[in-house]
């Protein structure tokens, strides 16, 4: 080889030069590479094989692999090479383009570390735990080896920093799905949903990518003190759409309207003539409203409260009082129930005692009242 050729060869394999090498030997912590045309072989330390931490060199390459490499330095007739730097240089340009265009990246989760997940995109990409899902995840162990989609949320080539988010992909998909769902919603529609979150004033239910609110008053026909008494997160429920405000993306829902009403089948539950026990709910000038079944109130007209004349129901009844009532009339369509208290109270027998303590004589039986009175008056006149 001439001196001119030797100088050219040396210049082609200076520090920083890119070369192609073939893996000829793999040890635990290094790889030997034959570089075509170079005066001597090169070595790749395990730390320069991958952007990720690896335990053995064989985890990253195999004998016979053709690799693009960068010469880091030349010492003792050996080239110290890096595969990691080539991967990073090639990747950053591509990643910057994806970041600029807000593209989605699909790749395998290579490792689970404290605080999140790690992927290899030519450079090490980190997904913080808070950016993995749009809900809390207790353990990420099952994520290793899983193919997932990500968005780049932060990158700094100088600091070799790349932060990704799967949560951003989910939120973007939901936002897109939300527009479609909103357009298809109609008042009166009944859908199946999933309870997402409970609040003191109601429950938020997912109805296909968008949440609607079921106010506490729309949970049940019965009075509800606490939402958690009847619902929990994750419950599947049927809901009826009460209203849709597309501008504010607010949807009002009702569970109550999908349930059989308290007046459903009232003719069978409280047929005419039935005696029921109820609770006085309200007193008004013309009578008392008594709840005889959950959500079903009937009216006891003031004339049906007592055999005695009363000026106001308050004279004999009070709210919260338990009373027995008899069903007089049932009207399911108008949700009306006519009740009576006095029909269950035995009327005092005063037909034989119209004049104080005077008792009608037995011989008067069969005679008219005027006949009896006339005979008695004759006795008194004598």
C-alpha positions as CSV (number, residue, x, y, z in Angstrom):
1,X,0.0,0.0,0.0
2,X,1.5,3.4,-0.9
3,X,2.0,6.2,1.5
4,X,-0.7,8.2,-0.3
5,X,-3.2,5.4,0.0
6,X,-2.3,5.0,3.7
7,X,-3.1,8.7,4.3
8,X,-6.4,8.4,2.5
9,X,-7.3,5.3,4.5
10,X,-6.5,7.1,7.7
11,X,-8.6,10.1,6.8
12,X,-11.6,7.9,5.9
13,X,-11.5,6.4,9.4
14,X,-11.0,9.4,11.6
15,X,-13.0,10.1,14.8
16,X,-16.6,11.0,13.9
17,X,-16.6,9.2,10.6
18,X,-19.5,6.9,9.7
19,X,-18.7,3.3,8.8
20,X,-20.4,0.1,8.0
21,X,-19.3,-2.9,10.1
22,X,-20.1,-6.6,10.3
23,X,-20.5,-8.3,13.7
24,X,-17.9,-11.0,14.0
25,X,-17.8,-11.7,17.8
26,X,-20.1,-11.0,20.7
27,X,-19.0,-11.0,24.3
28,X,-21.1,-10.1,27.4
29,X,-20.1,-6.4,27.5
30,X,-18.8,-5.7,24.0
31,X,-19.1,-6.6,20.3
32,X,-16.2,-7.0,17.8
33,X,-16.8,-5.6,14.3
34,X,-15.0,-6.0,11.0
35,X,-14.9,-2.7,9.1
36,X,-14.6,-3.2,5.3
37,X,-11.4,-1.5,4.0
38,X,-10.2,-0.4,7.5
39,X,-6.7,-1.3,8.6
40,X,-8.0,-2.9,11.8
41,X,-11.2,-4.0,13.6
42,X,-13.5,-2.1,15.9
43,X,-15.2,-2.7,19.2
44,X,-18.6,-1.5,20.3
45,X,-18.9,-1.2,24.1
46,X,-22.3,-2.5,25.5
47,X,-23.1,1.1,26.5
48,X,-22.9,2.2,22.9
49,X,-25.1,-0.6,21.5
50,X,-28.5,0.8,22.4
51,X,-30.2,3.9,23.8
52,X,-31.8,1.6,26.4
53,X,-30.0,-0.2,29.3
54,X,-29.2,-3.8,28.3
55,X,-27.7,-6.6,30.4
56,X,-25.9,-8.5,27.6
57,X,-24.6,-7.4,24.2
58,X,-26.4,-10.4,22.6
59,X,-29.7,-8.7,23.6
60,X,-29.0,-6.0,21.0
61,X,-27.2,-7.6,18.0
62,X,-26.3,-11.0,16.5
63,X,-23.2,-12.3,14.7
64,X,-23.3,-11.4,11.0
65,X,-25.4,-8.3,11.5
66,X,-24.4,-5.3,9.2
67,X,-24.4,-2.1,11.3
68,X,-24.1,1.6,10.6
69,X,-21.6,2.9,13.2
70,X,-19.7,6.1,14.2
71,X,-16.1,6.0,15.1
72,X,-15.8,7.6,18.6
73,X,-12.0,7.3,18.9
74,X,-9.0,5.3,17.7
75,X,-6.7,3.8,20.3
76,X,-4.2,0.9,20.3
77,X,-5.0,0.0,16.7
78,X,-8.7,-0.4,17.5
79,X,-11.7,1.7,16.6
80,X,-14.1,2.4,19.4
81,X,-17.5,2.5,17.8
82,X,-21.1,3.5,18.6
83,X,-24.3,2.2,17.2
84,X,-26.3,4.2,19.7
85,X,-25.1,7.6,18.2
86,X,-26.0,6.6,14.7
87,X,-29.5,5.5,15.8
88,X,-30.0,8.8,17.6
89,X,-28.8,11.0,14.8
90,X,-31.0,9.2,12.3
91,X,-34.0,9.3,14.7
92,X,-33.9,12.9,15.8
93,X,-34.7,14.3,12.4
94,X,-37.6,11.9,12.0
95,X,-38.9,12.6,15.5
96,X,-38.7,16.3,15.0
97,X,-40.8,16.0,11.9
98,X,-43.4,13.9,13.7
99,X,-43.4,16.3,16.6
100,X,-44.0,19.2,14.3
101,X,-46.8,17.5,12.4
102,X,-48.3,16.1,15.7
103,X,-48.1,12.6,14.3
104,X,-48.9,9.4,16.2
105,X,-46.1,6.9,16.8
106,X,-46.7,3.2,17.3
107,X,-43.9,1.2,19.0
108,X,-43.3,-1.5,21.6
109,X,-42.9,-0.8,25.3
110,X,-39.4,-2.0,26.0
111,X,-39.3,-1.6,29.7
112,X,-41.2,-0.6,32.9
113,X,-39.3,1.6,35.2
114,X,-40.0,3.6,38.3
115,X,-42.4,6.3,37.3
116,X,-43.4,5.1,33.9
117,X,-42.6,3.3,30.7
118,X,-39.6,3.3,28.3
119,X,-39.6,2.8,24.5
120,X,-36.7,2.7,22.0
121,X,-37.2,5.1,19.0
122,X,-33.5,5.3,18.2
123,X,-33.3,7.4,21.3
124,X,-34.7,6.6,24.7
125,X,-38.3,7.7,25.0
126,X,-40.0,8.0,28.4
127,X,-43.7,7.9,29.2
128,X,-44.4,9.2,32.7
129,X,-47.1,7.2,34.6
130,X,-49.5,10.2,34.5
131,X,-49.3,10.2,30.7
132,X,-49.9,6.5,30.1
133,X,-53.7,6.4,30.4
134,X,-56.5,8.8,31.2
135,X,-57.3,6.9,34.4
136,X,-55.2,5.7,37.4
137,X,-53.2,2.6,36.8
138,X,-52.0,0.7,39.9
139,X,-49.4,-1.5,38.2
140,X,-47.7,-1.2,34.8
141,X,-46.1,-4.7,34.8
142,X,-48.4,-6.0,32.1
143,X,-47.5,-3.1,29.7
144,X,-44.0,-4.5,29.0
145,X,-43.9,-5.8,25.4
146,X,-47.2,-4.2,24.5
147,X,-47.6,-2.3,21.2
148,X,-48.9,1.2,22.0
149,X,-49.5,4.5,20.2
150,X,-47.9,7.7,21.4
151,X,-47.6,11.4,20.8
152,X,-44.4,13.4,21.4
153,X,-45.1,16.0,24.1
154,X,-41.6,17.2,24.8
155,X,-38.2,16.8,23.1
156,X,-34.7,18.3,23.5
157,X,-32.0,16.9,21.3
158,X,-29.2,18.6,23.2
159,X,-30.3,17.0,26.5
160,X,-31.2,13.7,24.7
161,X,-34.7,14.1,26.3
162,X,-37.8,12.6,24.7
163,X,-41.2,12.6,26.5
164,X,-44.1,10.7,25.0
165,X,-47.8,10.4,25.9
166,X,-50.4,7.6,25.3
167,X,-52.9,9.6,27.2
168,X,-52.8,12.4,24.5
169,X,-53.7,9.8,21.9
170,X,-56.7,8.6,23.9
171,X,-57.9,12.2,24.5
172,X,-57.6,13.1,20.8
173,X,-59.6,10.0,19.9
174,X,-62.2,10.8,22.4
175,X,-62.5,14.4,21.2
176,X,-63.0,13.2,17.7
177,X,-65.5,10.6,18.8
178,X,-67.3,13.2,21.0
179,X,-68.2,15.3,17.9
180,X,-69.7,12.3,16.2
181,X,-71.6,11.2,19.3
182,X,-72.9,14.7,19.9
183,X,-74.3,14.9,16.4
184,X,-76.2,11.7,16.8
185,X,-77.8,12.4,20.2
186,X,-81.5,13.2,20.4
187,X,-83.8,14.1,23.3
188,X,-85.9,11.2,24.4
189,X,-83.3,8.7,23.2
190,X,-82.5,5.8,25.6
191,X,-78.9,4.5,25.7
192,X,-76.7,2.3,27.8
193,X,-73.9,4.1,29.7
194,X,-71.2,3.5,32.2
195,X,-70.9,5.5,35.5
196,X,-67.7,7.4,35.4
197,X,-67.8,9.6,38.4
198,X,-70.0,10.3,41.4
199,X,-70.7,13.7,42.9
200,X,-72.9,15.0,45.7
201,X,-75.4,16.4,43.1
202,X,-75.5,13.4,40.8
203,X,-73.5,11.0,38.6
204,X,-71.5,11.5,35.4
205,X,-72.3,8.7,32.8
206,X,-70.2,7.9,29.7
207,X,-72.6,7.3,26.8
208,X,-70.0,6.5,24.1
209,X,-67.1,8.9,24.4
210,X,-68.9,11.8,26.1
211,X,-70.2,12.2,29.6
212,X,-73.7,13.3,30.6
213,X,-75.0,14.3,34.0
214,X,-77.7,12.4,35.8
215,X,-78.9,14.8,38.5
216,X,-79.6,13.2,41.9
217,X,-83.3,14.0,41.3
218,X,-83.2,11.9,38.2
219,X,-81.7,8.8,39.7
220,X,-84.8,7.1,41.1
221,X,-88.5,7.5,41.7
222,X,-87.7,7.3,45.4
223,X,-86.0,10.1,47.4
224,X,-82.2,9.6,47.4
225,X,-80.1,11.0,50.1
226,X,-76.7,10.0,48.7
227,X,-75.8,9.1,45.1
228,X,-73.4,6.4,46.4
229,X,-76.4,4.6,48.0
230,X,-77.5,3.3,44.6
231,X,-74.6,3.8,42.2
232,X,-70.8,3.1,42.0
233,X,-68.2,3.9,39.4
234,X,-68.2,1.3,36.6
235,X,-71.9,0.5,36.8
236,X,-73.7,-0.1,33.6
237,X,-77.0,1.8,33.5
238,X,-79.7,2.8,31.0
239,X,-80.3,6.5,30.6
240,X,-82.7,8.7,28.8
241,X,-81.5,11.9,27.2
242,X,-83.4,14.9,28.6
243,X,-81.5,17.7,26.8
244,X,-78.4,18.3,24.7
245,X,-76.5,21.6,24.5
246,X,-73.9,21.0,21.7
247,X,-72.2,24.4,22.2
248,X,-71.3,23.7,25.8
249,X,-71.2,19.9,25.4
250,X,-73.6,19.5,28.3
251,X,-76.0,16.5,28.3
252,X,-78.7,16.0,30.9
253,X,-79.7,12.4,31.5
254,X,-82.2,10.5,33.5
255,X,-82.1,7.0,34.9
256,X,-85.5,7.4,36.6
257,X,-87.3,7.8,33.3
258,X,-86.1,4.4,32.1
259,X,-87.5,2.7,35.2
260,X,-91.1,1.5,35.8
261,X,-92.9,4.4,37.4
262,X,-94.6,4.1,40.8
263,X,-98.0,4.3,39.1
264,X,-97.2,1.4,36.8
265,X,-99.7,-1.4,37.5
266,X,-101.3,0.7,40.3
267,X,-104.7,-1.0,39.5
268,X,-103.1,-4.3,40.7
269,X,-101.1,-2.9,43.6
270,X,-104.0,-0.8,45.0
271,X,-107.3,-2.0,43.5
272,X,-110.6,-0.4,44.6
273,X,-111.6,-1.5,48.0
274,X,-108.1,-2.3,49.2
275,X,-107.1,-1.3,52.7
276,X,-103.5,0.1,52.9
277,X,-101.3,1.7,55.5
278,X,-99.9,5.0,54.5
279,X,-98.1,8.1,55.8
280,X,-99.6,11.6,55.8
281,X,-97.4,13.7,53.6
282,X,-99.2,17.0,53.3
283,X,-102.2,18.6,54.8
284,X,-104.3,21.1,52.8
285,X,-107.6,22.9,53.4
286,X,-109.5,20.4,51.4
287,X,-107.9,17.2,52.7
288,X,-104.8,15.1,53.3
289,X,-102.3,13.6,50.9
290,X,-101.3,10.1,52.0
291,X,-98.4,8.1,50.5
292,X,-99.5,4.5,50.3
293,X,-96.7,3.2,48.1
294,X,-93.2,4.6,47.3
295,X,-93.9,7.6,45.0
296,X,-97.7,7.1,45.1
297,X,-99.8,9.6,47.0
298,X,-103.6,9.6,47.2
299,X,-106.1,12.2,48.5
300,X,-108.3,11.8,51.5
301,X,-110.9,14.5,51.0
302,X,-111.8,16.4,54.2
303,X,-115.2,14.8,54.0
304,X,-113.6,11.3,54.1
305,X,-111.4,11.9,57.2
306,X,-113.9,11.7,60.0
307,X,-117.6,11.0,60.7
308,X,-117.6,14.1,62.8
309,X,-117.6,17.5,61.1
310,X,-114.2,19.1,61.0
311,X,-113.2,22.6,59.8
312,X,-109.6,21.6,58.8
313,X,-107.7,18.4,58.5
314,X,-105.2,19.7,61.0
315,X,-107.7,19.1,63.8
316,X,-107.3,15.3,63.6
317,X,-104.2,14.6,61.5
318,X,-100.5,15.7,61.4
319,X,-97.8,15.2,58.8
320,X,-95.8,12.0,59.2
321,X,-98.7,10.2,60.9
322,X,-99.3,6.6,60.0
323,X,-102.9,6.0,59.0
324,X,-105.0,3.2,57.5
325,X,-106.9,4.1,54.3
326,X,-109.4,2.5,52.0
327,X,-109.0,2.9,48.2
328,X,-112.2,4.4,46.8
329,X,-111.1,5.2,43.2
330,X,-108.0,4.5,41.0
331,X,-107.0,6.5,37.9
332,X,-103.6,5.5,36.5
333,X,-103.7,7.9,33.5
334,X,-104.3,10.9,35.7
335,X,-102.2,9.5,38.6
336,X,-105.1,10.0,41.0
337,X,-106.0,7.9,44.0
338,X,-109.1,8.7,46.1
339,X,-108.8,7.4,49.7
340,X,-110.9,7.3,52.8
341,X,-110.1,7.1,56.5
342,X,-113.6,7.3,57.9
343,X,-114.7,4.2,56.0
344,X,-112.5,2.2,58.3
345,X,-113.7,3.9,61.5
346,X,-116.9,2.5,63.1
347,X,-119.5,5.1,63.3
348,X,-120.9,5.7,66.7
349,X,-124.5,4.4,66.9
350,X,-126.5,7.4,67.9
351,X,-129.7,6.5,66.0
352,X,-131.4,5.3,69.3
353,X,-130.2,8.3,71.3
354,X,-131.5,11.4,69.6
355,X,-132.7,13.0,72.9
356,X,-130.0,12.9,75.4
357,X,-130.1,9.9,77.6
358,X,-133.7,9.0,76.8
359,X,-134.0,5.5,75.5
360,X,-136.7,4.6,72.9
361,X,-139.0,2.0,74.4
362,X,-139.1,-1.4,72.8
363,X,-142.8,-1.2,72.1
364,X,-142.0,1.7,69.8
365,X,-140.5,-0.8,67.4
366,X,-142.4,-0.6,64.1
367,X,-143.9,2.8,64.8
368,X,-142.9,6.1,63.2
369,X,-140.9,8.6,65.1
370,X,-143.8,11.0,65.2
371,X,-146.0,8.4,66.8
372,X,-143.6,7.7,69.5
373,X,-142.9,11.4,70.2
374,X,-146.7,12.1,70.3
375,X,-147.3,9.3,72.9
376,X,-144.4,10.5,75.0
377,X,-145.7,14.1,75.0
378,X,-149.1,12.9,76.2
379,X,-147.4,11.3,79.2
380,X,-145.6,14.4,80.1
381,X,-148.8,16.6,79.6
382,X,-150.6,14.4,82.0
